[in-house]
């Protein structure tokens, strides 16, 4: 009889759960990831949401909530049950929310919950990982607080608003997206080019936590590898006589224990320290126990990594150093968008997957592009070993008639981002602005962020206007990479690439595509990626480049330049990309001028804007009617140009002669074409085609020349180089010479000496 009663209760429970689950059905996005099927409405993102400040007791409030669109700012507070359902924490525009509607600026959320009885006597905090944009929170129909900022975690002490039995939480949301100049990243109400579906409402985990009145509020951990110590500062609420004990562990072994007082900076000695790096992402565990006399009032678990990021002088260049050594940072642009969840990954496995693939592709860094992720994303970056460049979400991103940035909101949310993520070992760089999007008061913000966090590198404007106010000069260049120039800043290429490679069954919108350059096969993709890699190796070796960011790790909506599709299918074999990335990070390629360009000295060419006779590339061609002009040839404002002669027509033909010494003393395979072209061009040496180059460059690059051209070079004699360059769109420029490139610096110098 007892067994039958138990079975009956179980069946009723199952029916209740099934009925609840049936209230949620995911919508169908144009693409869905393989992770979408694993979303369980009864167990949504169940992982502990704050891995660097863990308490044992907590309760997840993700799952099915009531929901209804709002109407206007002062609409009456809705009583009773709301009209519809939504799966939290997926934004209302996402398929996984079960709503998938993009027209709501105002929303209401509501759900019931209970507080465990064994939490009696403690303060109850309600945490929100992030809500975009403004959230007003009510407990049992009474307001407890308001938060503004779409990327910030926040919490309210709801203890005094609780009652016996079942509780109700209501959240009122307002999100103007583009209209008020608030930080919003890539969100847009009308998607154009590289702007995407907006995200409104709750998009990170909501959870409860019981805490003592006297408790740990926050702490800061700053590693100091030069002195083998961790600098710890603990902030608490409550009594004057509080003390804490910090216990550091290497696995199960306790390696350090210190006793101290809150708000007192404390140095913890880490003997025989194990450094954190992408090759060895070792993390120490630490438990901080807060006491009032002999009574334990709070315990939190955390972790940290011993690592150092710095800017160091190396020869004539400033370089990015990791743990006191130069490490070239190579990573993809990571926008953190999902076709089914938008800002929210379907599962923790999905969140981890992107980072695992990034590692598998041989990258040692990733740039989190104008978005702030949930804390668990950074946890996986820490665990897996990826350096992170963290962007501040921009206020004005490529939308028509965008309002002026809200400076107060930008300042507030920038400071919160730095404070919120200050303990993350993997973050090594703060990026304040992207491509001049809403860029303002650059010097002020650079000083502000350096003051808030002197332990990390600050990039004032990736691809934007460089005021020389921070640590990094950052240039963007598509499709080929380029290098910035600054005598007192680290130089990086913050974006390049954008190779468009379509997989027909994995396209968000086949009628609207955005690509920088399009190829059709994996072989073409790898060839172009490898060509760009060779340029990066040369920029690193010769121009002091410290890092590069490839666009991008995944397709995003109409952008098809990912290494993965938007639904996370790899377009190329990862080990092939990994081999190329290894070359970028580890190889050197010293380049020395053999036949100078305008970059090295003043050079005159013969040129014409009129199409010449067919034999114009030959050595015996008579160009007496051509004009003579100083290199380079181009229009004002073309990036990287050294303008000696104005060229503004649709095409230009150029010729010059040069002398070479004894070529038998050098390896002809080391000869490169040093060229800056905008746009496409064909280069001939002694009448033989040496190179045919598409697109454009933003600076001088070194390309291989054909085997036939190598054989055509005249030793100990006069040679002729001839170029035809076309103007298609935008700027225009052409200049070229020859160079010697080799991984062995001594050989290159000896070779050049023998040719004098």
C-alpha positions as CSV (number, residue, x, y, z in Angstrom):
1,X,0.0,0.0,0.0
2,X,2.9,2.3,0.9
3,X,4.6,1.5,-2.4
4,X,1.5,2.3,-4.4
5,X,1.1,5.6,-2.6
6,X,4.7,6.5,-3.4
7,X,4.3,5.6,-7.1
8,X,1.1,7.7,-7.2
9,X,3.0,10.7,-5.7
10,X,5.8,10.2,-8.2
11,X,3.4,10.0,-11.1
12,X,1.7,13.2,-10.0
13,X,5.1,14.9,-9.6
14,X,6.2,13.8,-13.1
15,X,2.9,15.0,-14.6
16,X,3.3,18.4,-12.9
17,X,6.9,18.7,-14.1
18,X,5.9,17.7,-17.6
19,X,3.0,20.2,-17.7
20,X,5.4,22.9,-16.6
21,X,8.0,21.9,-19.2
22,X,5.3,21.9,-21.9
23,X,4.7,25.6,-21.3
24,X,8.1,26.2,-22.9
25,X,8.8,25.4,-26.5
26,X,11.9,26.8,-28.2
27,X,11.4,28.8,-31.3
28,X,13.3,27.9,-34.5
29,X,16.1,30.3,-35.4
30,X,17.5,30.2,-39.0
31,X,20.3,28.2,-37.4
32,X,20.5,26.2,-34.2
33,X,23.6,24.8,-32.5
34,X,23.9,21.2,-31.5
35,X,23.8,22.4,-27.8
36,X,20.2,23.7,-28.1
37,X,18.8,20.2,-27.7
38,X,20.4,20.0,-24.2
39,X,18.5,22.9,-22.8
40,X,16.3,21.6,-20.0
41,X,13.6,24.1,-18.8
42,X,13.8,22.4,-15.4
43,X,17.6,22.7,-15.1
44,X,18.8,25.8,-17.1
45,X,22.5,26.6,-16.8
46,X,22.7,24.9,-13.4
47,X,26.4,25.5,-12.8
48,X,27.5,27.8,-10.0
49,X,27.6,31.3,-11.7
50,X,30.5,32.9,-9.8
51,X,33.5,30.6,-9.8
52,X,35.9,33.0,-8.2
53,X,33.7,33.6,-5.1
54,X,32.0,30.4,-4.2
55,X,29.8,29.8,-1.2
56,X,28.3,26.3,-0.6
57,X,24.7,27.4,-0.3
58,X,22.8,28.9,-3.2
59,X,19.6,28.5,-5.2
60,X,19.3,28.8,-9.0
61,X,16.2,30.8,-10.2
62,X,16.7,30.1,-13.9
63,X,13.9,28.4,-15.7
64,X,10.4,29.2,-16.7
65,X,9.2,32.7,-15.6
66,X,6.0,34.6,-16.4
67,X,6.4,37.4,-18.9
68,X,4.6,40.1,-20.7
69,X,5.6,43.1,-22.8
70,X,5.4,46.5,-21.1
71,X,3.7,49.5,-22.6
72,X,5.0,52.8,-21.3
73,X,7.3,54.1,-18.6
74,X,4.6,54.8,-16.0
75,X,2.3,51.9,-16.7
76,X,0.6,50.5,-13.6
77,X,2.3,47.6,-11.8
78,X,0.7,44.4,-13.1
79,X,-1.1,42.3,-10.5
80,X,-1.5,38.6,-10.6
81,X,-0.2,36.3,-13.2
82,X,1.5,37.7,-16.3
83,X,0.1,36.8,-19.7
84,X,2.9,34.6,-21.2
85,X,6.0,32.5,-20.3
86,X,9.7,32.9,-21.1
87,X,12.7,30.8,-20.3
88,X,15.2,32.7,-18.2
89,X,18.0,33.6,-18.8
90,X,17.5,33.8,-22.5
91,X,16.8,37.2,-24.0
92,X,13.3,37.8,-25.4
93,X,14.7,38.1,-28.9
94,X,16.3,34.6,-28.8
95,X,14.8,31.3,-30.0
96,X,15.6,29.6,-26.7
97,X,13.6,32.1,-24.7
98,X,10.5,30.6,-26.4
99,X,9.4,34.1,-27.4
100,X,11.8,35.3,-30.2
101,X,10.3,38.8,-30.6
102,X,12.3,41.9,-31.3
103,X,9.8,44.7,-30.8
104,X,9.7,45.1,-27.0
105,X,11.5,48.0,-25.4
106,X,9.8,47.2,-22.0
107,X,9.2,43.9,-20.3
108,X,7.8,42.5,-17.1
109,X,9.1,39.2,-15.6
110,X,7.7,37.3,-12.6
111,X,8.1,34.1,-10.8
112,X,7.5,32.5,-7.5
113,X,10.2,30.9,-5.3
114,X,10.7,29.7,-1.8
115,X,13.6,30.2,0.6
116,X,15.0,27.0,2.2
117,X,14.1,26.8,5.8
118,X,17.7,26.1,6.9
119,X,18.6,29.6,5.6
120,X,16.6,31.2,8.5
121,X,18.5,33.8,10.4
122,X,20.7,34.8,7.5
123,X,20.5,37.6,5.0
124,X,19.2,36.6,1.6
125,X,20.8,38.1,-1.5
126,X,19.2,38.0,-4.9
127,X,21.8,38.1,-7.7
128,X,21.4,38.9,-11.4
129,X,24.3,38.1,-13.7
130,X,23.2,40.7,-16.2
131,X,20.0,42.4,-17.4
132,X,19.9,44.6,-20.4
133,X,19.4,47.5,-19.8
134,X,17.5,49.0,-16.8
135,X,16.0,46.6,-14.2
136,X,13.7,47.5,-11.3
137,X,13.3,44.5,-8.9
138,X,10.2,43.9,-6.7
139,X,9.9,41.3,-4.0
140,X,6.3,40.5,-3.0
141,X,5.1,43.5,-5.0
142,X,7.4,45.9,-3.2
143,X,10.4,47.6,-4.9
144,X,13.8,46.6,-3.6
145,X,16.1,48.4,-6.0
146,X,17.0,49.5,-9.5
147,X,20.1,48.8,-11.7
148,X,21.2,50.4,-14.9
149,X,23.8,48.7,-17.2
150,X,23.4,45.8,-19.5
151,X,26.7,43.9,-18.7
152,X,27.0,44.3,-14.9
153,X,26.3,41.7,-12.3
154,X,24.2,43.2,-9.4
155,X,22.4,42.0,-6.3
156,X,19.9,43.2,-3.7
157,X,19.4,42.2,-0.1
158,X,15.8,41.0,-0.1
159,X,15.6,39.8,3.5
160,X,13.3,42.5,4.8
161,X,10.9,42.0,2.0
162,X,10.3,38.3,2.5
163,X,7.2,36.7,4.1
164,X,6.2,33.3,5.2
165,X,5.9,30.6,2.5
166,X,6.0,31.4,-1.2
167,X,7.7,34.6,-2.4
168,X,7.3,36.5,-5.7
169,X,10.0,38.3,-7.6
170,X,9.0,40.8,-10.4
171,X,11.4,42.5,-12.7
172,X,10.6,45.6,-14.8
173,X,12.9,46.0,-17.7
174,X,13.6,49.0,-20.0
175,X,16.0,48.7,-22.9
176,X,16.2,51.5,-25.5
177,X,19.1,49.7,-27.3
178,X,20.3,52.3,-29.7
179,X,18.3,55.4,-28.7
180,X,20.0,56.7,-25.6
181,X,23.7,56.3,-26.2
182,X,24.1,53.6,-23.6
183,X,26.9,50.9,-24.0
184,X,25.4,48.2,-26.2
185,X,28.1,46.5,-28.3
186,X,26.9,45.1,-31.6
187,X,23.2,45.3,-30.9
188,X,21.0,47.2,-33.3
189,X,17.3,47.6,-33.8
190,X,17.8,47.5,-37.6
191,X,20.6,45.0,-38.5
192,X,23.0,46.5,-41.0
193,X,26.3,45.1,-42.2
194,X,28.1,44.0,-39.0
195,X,25.3,44.8,-36.5
196,X,23.2,42.1,-35.0
197,X,19.9,41.2,-33.3
198,X,19.4,43.1,-30.0
199,X,19.2,41.6,-26.6
200,X,16.6,42.7,-24.1
201,X,16.0,41.7,-20.5
202,X,17.5,39.0,-18.3
203,X,20.4,37.2,-20.1
204,X,22.5,35.8,-17.3
205,X,21.7,33.5,-14.3
206,X,19.4,34.7,-11.5
207,X,20.2,33.2,-8.1
208,X,19.7,33.4,-4.4
209,X,22.4,33.2,-1.7
210,X,22.3,33.2,2.1
211,X,25.0,35.2,3.8
212,X,25.8,36.4,7.3
213,X,25.4,40.0,8.4
214,X,29.2,40.1,8.9
215,X,30.5,38.7,5.6
216,X,33.1,39.0,2.8
217,X,31.8,41.5,0.3
218,X,34.7,41.5,-2.2
219,X,38.4,40.8,-2.4
220,X,41.2,41.7,-4.8
221,X,44.1,39.3,-5.8
222,X,47.1,40.8,-7.6
223,X,49.9,38.3,-8.4
224,X,53.5,39.6,-8.1
225,X,55.7,36.9,-9.8
226,X,58.9,39.0,-9.4
227,X,58.6,38.7,-5.6
228,X,56.8,35.3,-5.6
229,X,53.8,36.6,-3.8
230,X,50.1,37.2,-4.1
231,X,48.8,40.6,-2.9
232,X,45.4,40.1,-1.2
233,X,42.9,42.7,0.1
234,X,39.6,41.6,1.6
235,X,36.6,43.9,2.0
236,X,33.9,43.0,4.5
237,X,30.7,44.3,6.1
238,X,30.1,44.3,9.8
239,X,32.2,44.2,13.0
240,X,35.4,46.0,13.9
241,X,37.0,42.8,15.3
242,X,36.8,40.7,12.2
243,X,39.8,38.7,11.0
244,X,40.4,36.3,8.2
245,X,42.5,33.3,7.3
246,X,43.6,32.7,3.7
247,X,44.7,29.2,2.9
248,X,46.4,28.6,-0.5
249,X,46.5,25.1,-2.0
250,X,48.3,23.4,-4.8
251,X,45.8,20.6,-5.5
252,X,45.3,19.0,-2.1
253,X,48.5,20.4,-0.6
254,X,48.4,23.5,1.6
255,X,51.3,25.7,0.5
256,X,50.6,28.9,2.4
257,X,48.4,30.2,5.2
258,X,48.1,33.8,6.4
259,X,46.0,35.6,9.0
260,X,45.1,39.2,8.5
261,X,42.4,41.9,8.9
262,X,40.0,43.2,6.3
263,X,41.0,46.1,4.2
264,X,44.7,45.5,5.1
265,X,46.8,44.7,2.1
266,X,48.5,41.4,2.7
267,X,51.3,39.7,0.8
268,X,51.1,35.9,0.6
269,X,54.4,34.2,-0.2
270,X,54.1,31.6,-2.9
271,X,57.2,29.4,-2.7
272,X,58.3,27.6,-5.8
273,X,55.6,29.4,-7.7
274,X,54.0,27.8,-10.7
275,X,53.4,30.4,-13.4
276,X,50.1,30.6,-15.3
277,X,50.5,30.8,-19.1
278,X,48.6,29.5,-22.2
279,X,51.1,26.6,-22.3
280,X,50.7,25.8,-18.6
281,X,47.5,27.3,-17.2
282,X,48.1,26.4,-13.6
283,X,45.7,27.8,-11.0
284,X,46.0,27.8,-7.2
285,X,43.0,27.3,-5.0
286,X,42.4,29.5,-2.0
287,X,39.8,29.5,0.8
288,X,39.2,32.7,2.8
289,X,37.6,32.1,6.2
290,X,36.2,35.2,8.0
291,X,36.0,35.1,11.8
292,X,34.5,37.3,14.5
293,X,36.8,36.2,17.4
294,X,36.7,32.4,17.3
295,X,33.4,32.2,15.4
296,X,33.5,31.5,11.7
297,X,31.0,33.9,10.0
298,X,31.8,33.4,6.3
299,X,33.8,31.1,4.0
300,X,34.4,31.6,0.3
301,X,36.5,29.6,-2.1
302,X,38.4,31.1,-5.0
303,X,41.4,30.6,-7.3
304,X,44.1,32.6,-8.8
305,X,47.0,32.4,-11.3
306,X,50.5,33.7,-10.9
307,X,51.2,35.6,-14.1
308,X,52.5,39.0,-15.2
309,X,51.7,41.1,-18.2
310,X,54.0,44.0,-19.0
311,X,55.4,46.3,-21.6
312,X,59.1,46.1,-22.0
313,X,61.7,47.7,-24.3
314,X,63.3,45.2,-26.7
315,X,65.8,46.9,-29.1
316,X,64.0,49.8,-30.7
317,X,60.5,48.4,-30.0
318,X,58.1,48.2,-27.0
319,X,56.9,44.6,-26.7
320,X,54.2,42.7,-24.8
321,X,55.8,40.5,-22.2
322,X,54.2,37.6,-20.4
323,X,55.9,36.4,-17.3
324,X,59.0,38.5,-18.2
325,X,59.3,37.0,-21.7
326,X,58.1,38.1,-25.1
327,X,55.2,36.0,-26.2
328,X,53.5,36.9,-29.5
329,X,49.8,37.0,-28.8
330,X,47.7,35.4,-31.6
331,X,44.0,35.1,-31.3
332,X,40.6,35.4,-32.9
333,X,37.9,38.0,-32.6
334,X,35.2,36.5,-30.4
335,X,31.8,38.3,-30.4
336,X,30.0,35.9,-28.1
337,X,26.8,35.6,-30.2
338,X,24.8,32.4,-30.5
339,X,22.1,31.7,-33.2
340,X,19.8,30.2,-30.7
341,X,20.6,32.1,-27.5
342,X,22.1,35.4,-28.9
343,X,24.1,36.7,-25.9
344,X,23.5,33.6,-23.9
345,X,25.2,30.2,-24.7
346,X,22.7,27.4,-24.6
347,X,24.7,25.4,-22.0
348,X,27.9,25.6,-20.0
349,X,29.3,23.0,-22.4
350,X,28.6,25.4,-25.3
351,X,30.3,28.3,-23.5
352,X,33.4,26.1,-23.0
353,X,33.3,24.7,-26.5
354,X,34.2,28.0,-28.3
355,X,37.3,28.4,-26.0
356,X,38.3,24.7,-26.5
357,X,38.1,25.1,-30.3
358,X,40.2,28.3,-30.0
359,X,42.9,26.4,-28.2
360,X,42.6,23.5,-30.7
361,X,43.2,26.0,-33.5
362,X,46.5,26.9,-31.9
363,X,45.6,30.3,-30.7
364,X,47.0,31.5,-27.4
365,X,44.7,34.6,-27.0
366,X,41.2,35.7,-27.8
367,X,39.7,39.2,-28.0
368,X,36.3,39.4,-26.4
369,X,34.7,41.9,-28.7
370,X,32.6,44.7,-27.3
371,X,30.7,42.4,-25.0
372,X,31.2,41.2,-21.4
373,X,30.6,37.5,-20.8
374,X,29.2,35.6,-17.8
375,X,31.8,34.8,-15.2
376,X,31.9,31.2,-16.2
377,X,33.3,32.1,-19.7
378,X,36.4,33.7,-17.9
379,X,36.6,30.6,-15.7
380,X,37.0,28.4,-18.8
381,X,39.6,30.8,-20.3
382,X,41.5,30.6,-17.0
383,X,41.3,26.8,-16.9
384,X,42.1,26.2,-20.6
385,X,44.8,28.8,-20.8
386,X,43.8,31.6,-23.2
387,X,45.0,35.2,-22.8
388,X,42.0,37.5,-23.0
389,X,41.7,41.0,-24.4
390,X,38.6,42.4,-22.8
391,X,36.7,45.1,-24.8
392,X,34.4,47.7,-23.3
393,X,31.0,47.5,-25.0
394,X,30.7,50.5,-27.3
395,X,28.0,53.1,-27.2
396,X,27.8,53.9,-31.0
397,X,28.4,51.0,-33.3
398,X,27.8,51.6,-37.0
399,X,24.2,52.6,-36.9
400,X,22.6,55.5,-38.7
401,X,22.0,58.7,-36.8
402,X,23.4,57.2,-33.6
403,X,23.0,59.4,-30.5
404,X,26.0,60.8,-28.7
405,X,27.5,58.4,-26.2
406,X,26.0,58.8,-22.7
407,X,29.3,59.7,-21.0
408,X,28.0,59.1,-17.5
409,X,26.8,55.6,-18.3
410,X,30.0,54.8,-20.2
411,X,32.2,55.8,-17.3
412,X,30.1,54.0,-14.8
413,X,30.0,50.7,-16.7
414,X,33.6,50.9,-17.7
415,X,34.6,51.1,-14.0
416,X,32.2,48.3,-13.2
417,X,33.7,46.1,-15.9
418,X,37.2,46.5,-14.6
419,X,36.2,46.0,-11.0
420,X,34.0,43.0,-11.8
421,X,36.7,41.2,-13.7
422,X,39.8,42.4,-11.8
423,X,40.7,39.0,-10.4
424,X,40.5,37.0,-13.7
425,X,44.0,35.7,-14.5
426,X,43.4,35.3,-18.2
427,X,42.6,39.0,-18.8
428,X,45.8,40.8,-19.8
429,X,44.4,43.8,-21.7
430,X,41.6,46.3,-21.4
431,X,40.3,47.7,-24.7
432,X,38.4,51.0,-24.1
433,X,37.2,51.9,-27.6
434,X,36.8,50.0,-30.8
435,X,37.3,51.7,-34.2
436,X,36.4,55.2,-33.0
437,X,32.8,54.0,-32.2
438,X,31.7,56.6,-29.7
439,X,35.3,57.4,-28.9
440,X,35.6,60.4,-26.6
441,X,37.8,61.7,-23.8
442,X,40.4,59.1,-24.6
443,X,43.1,60.5,-22.4
444,X,40.8,60.6,-19.5
445,X,39.6,57.0,-19.8
446,X,43.1,55.7,-20.4
447,X,44.3,57.3,-17.1
448,X,41.2,56.1,-15.3
449,X,41.6,52.5,-16.3
450,X,45.4,52.6,-15.6
451,X,44.6,54.0,-12.2
452,X,42.0,51.3,-11.5
453,X,44.2,48.5,-12.7
454,X,47.9,49.2,-13.1
455,X,48.7,45.5,-13.3
456,X,47.3,45.1,-16.9
457,X,47.9,46.7,-20.3
458,X,45.5,49.3,-21.6
459,X,44.6,49.6,-25.3
460,X,42.9,53.0,-25.7
461,X,41.3,52.5,-29.1
462,X,41.6,49.3,-31.1
463,X,41.6,50.4,-34.7
464,X,40.5,53.9,-33.7
465,X,42.2,57.2,-33.2
466,X,45.4,56.7,-31.2
467,X,46.2,59.6,-28.9
468,X,49.2,58.0,-27.4
469,X,47.6,58.0,-24.0
470,X,47.9,54.3,-23.1
471,X,50.1,51.3,-23.7
472,X,49.1,50.1,-27.2
473,X,48.9,51.5,-30.7
474,X,46.4,49.3,-32.6
475,X,45.6,49.2,-36.3
476,X,42.9,47.3,-38.1
477,X,43.4,46.1,-41.7
478,X,41.3,44.0,-44.0
479,X,42.0,41.5,-45.4
480,X,45.8,41.6,-45.1
481,X,47.3,42.4,-41.7
482,X,49.3,45.6,-41.1
483,X,51.4,47.0,-38.3
484,X,51.0,50.2,-36.3
485,X,54.0,52.5,-35.7
486,X,54.8,54.1,-32.4
487,X,58.2,54.6,-30.7
488,X,56.8,54.5,-27.2
489,X,53.8,52.1,-27.4
490,X,53.3,48.4,-28.1
491,X,52.1,47.9,-31.6
492,X,49.4,45.3,-32.5
493,X,47.1,44.5,-35.4
494,X,43.8,44.4,-33.5
495,X,41.8,43.0,-36.5
496,X,42.6,41.6,-39.9
497,X,41.5,38.7,-42.1
498,X,37.8,38.3,-42.6
499,X,38.1,35.5,-45.1
500,X,34.6,34.7,-46.3
501,X,34.1,31.0,-46.7
502,X,30.5,29.8,-47.1
503,X,29.0,26.5,-46.1
504,X,25.6,26.5,-47.8
505,X,23.7,24.6,-45.2
506,X,25.0,26.8,-42.4
507,X,24.1,30.4,-43.5
508,X,21.9,32.6,-41.4
509,X,20.5,34.6,-44.3
510,X,21.5,33.6,-47.8
511,X,20.0,36.8,-49.2
512,X,22.1,39.1,-47.2
513,X,25.8,38.3,-46.8
514,X,28.8,40.3,-45.4
515,X,32.3,39.3,-46.3
516,X,35.6,41.1,-46.6
517,X,37.0,38.7,-49.2
518,X,35.5,35.5,-50.5
519,X,37.1,32.1,-51.3
520,X,35.5,28.8,-52.4
521,X,37.6,25.9,-51.0
522,X,39.4,24.9,-47.9
523,X,42.7,24.9,-49.8
524,X,42.1,28.5,-50.8
525,X,41.3,29.4,-47.3
526,X,44.4,27.8,-45.8
527,X,46.6,29.3,-48.6
528,X,45.4,32.8,-47.8
529,X,45.5,32.3,-44.1
530,X,49.1,31.1,-44.5
531,X,50.1,34.1,-46.7
532,X,48.7,36.4,-44.0
533,X,50.7,34.4,-41.4
534,X,53.9,35.0,-43.3
535,X,53.2,38.7,-43.2
536,X,52.7,38.6,-39.4
537,X,55.9,36.7,-38.9
538,X,57.8,39.4,-40.8
539,X,56.0,42.2,-39.0
540,X,56.8,40.6,-35.7
541,X,60.4,40.1,-36.6
542,X,61.1,43.4,-38.3
543,X,58.5,46.0,-37.2
544,X,58.2,44.9,-33.6
545,X,54.5,43.7,-33.8
546,X,53.4,42.1,-30.5
547,X,50.0,40.7,-31.3
548,X,47.4,40.1,-34.0
549,X,43.7,39.3,-33.9
550,X,42.1,37.3,-36.8
551,X,38.5,38.1,-37.7
552,X,36.9,35.8,-36.5
553,X,36.2,32.6,-34.6
554,X,32.6,32.1,-35.8
555,X,30.3,33.6,-38.4
556,X,27.8,35.9,-36.8
557,X,24.4,36.3,-38.5
558,X,25.2,37.8,-42.0
559,X,28.9,37.8,-41.4
560,X,30.5,34.7,-43.0
561,X,34.2,35.2,-42.1
562,X,34.4,32.8,-39.2
563,X,36.6,29.8,-38.9
564,X,33.4,28.1,-37.6
565,X,29.9,28.6,-39.0
566,X,27.4,30.5,-36.8
567,X,26.1,27.1,-35.6
568,X,29.6,26.0,-34.6
569,X,30.7,23.8,-37.5
570,X,34.4,24.0,-38.3
571,X,35.1,25.0,-41.9
572,X,38.7,23.8,-42.0
573,X,40.6,21.1,-40.2
574,X,41.8,22.6,-36.9
575,X,45.2,21.0,-36.9
576,X,46.0,22.8,-40.2
577,X,45.2,26.2,-38.8
578,X,47.1,25.2,-35.6
579,X,50.3,24.5,-37.6
580,X,50.1,28.0,-39.2
581,X,49.4,29.7,-35.8
582,X,52.3,27.9,-34.3
583,X,54.5,29.4,-37.0
584,X,53.1,32.9,-36.3
585,X,53.8,32.6,-32.6
586,X,57.3,30.9,-32.8
587,X,59.0,31.7,-36.1
588,X,61.1,34.6,-37.0
589,X,61.7,36.0,-40.5
590,X,64.3,38.8,-40.8
591,X,63.8,41.1,-43.8
592,X,66.3,43.4,-45.2
593,X,66.0,45.8,-48.1
594,X,67.7,44.6,-51.3
595,X,66.1,47.1,-53.8
596,X,64.8,50.0,-51.7
597,X,61.3,51.4,-51.6
598,X,60.2,54.9,-50.7
599,X,60.2,53.7,-47.1
600,X,64.0,53.4,-47.2
601,X,65.1,56.2,-49.5
602,X,64.0,58.6,-52.3
603,X,63.4,56.7,-55.5
604,X,62.4,57.9,-58.9
605,X,60.3,55.9,-61.4
606,X,59.1,56.4,-64.9
607,X,55.3,56.4,-65.0
608,X,52.2,57.0,-67.2
609,X,48.4,57.1,-66.7
610,X,47.8,56.1,-70.3
611,X,47.8,52.4,-71.4
612,X,51.2,51.7,-73.1
613,X,52.2,49.4,-75.8
614,X,52.0,45.6,-75.2
615,X,55.8,45.3,-74.7
616,X,55.9,47.9,-71.9
617,X,57.2,45.3,-69.4
618,X,60.3,44.3,-71.5
619,X,63.8,45.5,-70.6
620,X,64.4,47.1,-74.0
621,X,61.1,49.1,-74.0
622,X,61.7,52.8,-74.7
623,X,59.7,54.9,-72.1
624,X,61.1,58.2,-73.2
625,X,57.6,59.7,-73.4
626,X,56.7,58.7,-69.8
627,X,57.0,61.1,-66.9
628,X,59.5,60.8,-64.1
629,X,58.2,60.9,-60.5
630,X,59.2,60.3,-56.9
631,X,57.9,57.2,-55.2
632,X,55.4,56.4,-53.9
633,X,52.4,57.1,-56.1
634,X,49.0,57.7,-54.6
635,X,46.3,59.8,-53.2
636,X,46.3,61.8,-50.0
637,X,45.0,59.9,-46.9
638,X,45.7,56.4,-48.1
639,X,46.7,54.3,-45.1
640,X,50.5,53.7,-44.8
641,X,51.3,55.7,-47.9
642,X,54.5,57.7,-48.5
643,X,53.3,60.0,-51.2
644,X,55.9,61.4,-53.5
645,X,53.8,61.7,-56.6
646,X,50.0,62.2,-56.8
647,X,48.1,59.4,-58.6
648,X,44.3,59.8,-58.8
649,X,43.4,58.1,-62.2
650,X,42.0,54.6,-62.7
651,X,45.3,53.1,-63.5
652,X,49.1,53.6,-63.5
653,X,52.0,52.0,-65.2
654,X,55.5,52.2,-63.7
655,X,59.0,51.2,-64.6
656,X,62.4,51.5,-63.0
657,X,65.8,49.9,-63.3
658,X,68.1,48.6,-60.5
659,X,71.5,46.9,-60.1
660,X,72.2,43.6,-58.4
661,X,75.5,42.1,-57.4
662,X,76.6,38.5,-57.5
663,X,73.4,36.4,-57.0
664,X,75.3,33.2,-56.8
665,X,76.1,34.0,-53.2
666,X,72.5,34.1,-52.1
667,X,69.5,31.8,-52.0
668,X,67.0,33.1,-54.5
669,X,64.2,31.6,-52.5
670,X,64.9,34.3,-49.8
671,X,64.1,37.1,-52.3
672,X,60.7,38.8,-51.6
673,X,58.7,41.5,-53.3
674,X,58.4,44.4,-50.9
675,X,55.2,46.2,-51.9
676,X,52.4,48.4,-50.8
677,X,49.5,48.3,-53.3
678,X,46.0,49.8,-53.3
679,X,44.3,48.2,-55.2
680,X,45.2,45.1,-57.4
681,X,48.4,45.1,-59.3
682,X,50.7,43.0,-61.6
683,X,54.5,43.1,-61.1
684,X,57.0,42.1,-63.8
685,X,60.8,41.6,-63.5
686,X,62.8,41.7,-66.7
687,X,59.6,41.1,-68.6
688,X,58.5,38.0,-66.6
689,X,55.5,38.1,-64.3
690,X,56.7,38.1,-60.7
691,X,53.4,38.5,-58.8
692,X,49.7,39.2,-59.4
693,X,48.1,40.6,-56.2
694,X,44.5,41.2,-55.5
695,X,42.9,43.6,-53.0
696,X,45.0,46.1,-51.2
697,X,47.4,46.5,-48.3
698,X,47.5,49.1,-45.5
699,X,51.3,49.1,-45.3
700,X,54.4,47.5,-46.9
701,X,54.3,43.7,-47.1
702,X,56.8,41.1,-48.4
703,X,55.4,38.6,-50.9
704,X,57.1,35.7,-52.7
705,X,58.0,36.1,-56.4
706,X,57.5,33.5,-59.0
707,X,60.3,31.0,-59.8
708,X,60.4,32.3,-63.4
709,X,61.0,35.8,-62.1
710,X,63.8,34.6,-59.8
711,X,65.5,32.9,-62.8
712,X,65.1,36.1,-64.8
713,X,67.1,38.2,-62.4
714,X,70.4,39.4,-63.8
715,X,73.5,38.9,-61.7
716,X,76.0,41.7,-61.6
717,X,73.9,43.8,-63.9
718,X,70.9,45.9,-64.6
719,X,67.3,44.7,-64.0
720,X,63.9,46.2,-64.7
721,X,60.8,46.1,-62.6
722,X,57.5,47.1,-64.2
723,X,54.1,47.5,-62.4
724,X,50.5,48.0,-63.5
725,X,48.2,49.0,-60.6
726,X,44.4,49.7,-60.7
727,X,42.2,51.9,-58.7
728,X,38.9,50.4,-57.7
729,X,37.5,52.1,-54.6
730,X,38.8,54.2,-51.7
731,X,42.4,55.1,-51.4
732,X,45.1,54.3,-54.0
733,X,48.8,53.8,-53.7
734,X,51.7,51.8,-55.3
735,X,55.3,51.4,-54.5
736,X,57.6,48.4,-54.6
737,X,61.1,47.0,-54.2
738,X,62.9,43.8,-53.3
739,X,64.0,42.4,-50.0
740,X,65.9,39.5,-48.5
741,X,63.9,37.4,-45.9
742,X,65.3,34.6,-43.8
743,X,64.8,33.1,-40.4
744,X,68.5,33.5,-39.7
745,X,69.5,37.1,-39.0
746,X,73.2,36.5,-39.4
747,X,72.8,34.9,-42.8
748,X,70.7,37.8,-44.0
749,X,73.3,40.3,-42.9
750,X,76.1,38.3,-44.5
751,X,74.1,38.0,-47.8
752,X,73.5,41.7,-48.0
753,X,77.2,42.4,-47.4
754,X,78.2,40.0,-50.2
755,X,75.9,41.9,-52.6
756,X,77.5,45.3,-52.0
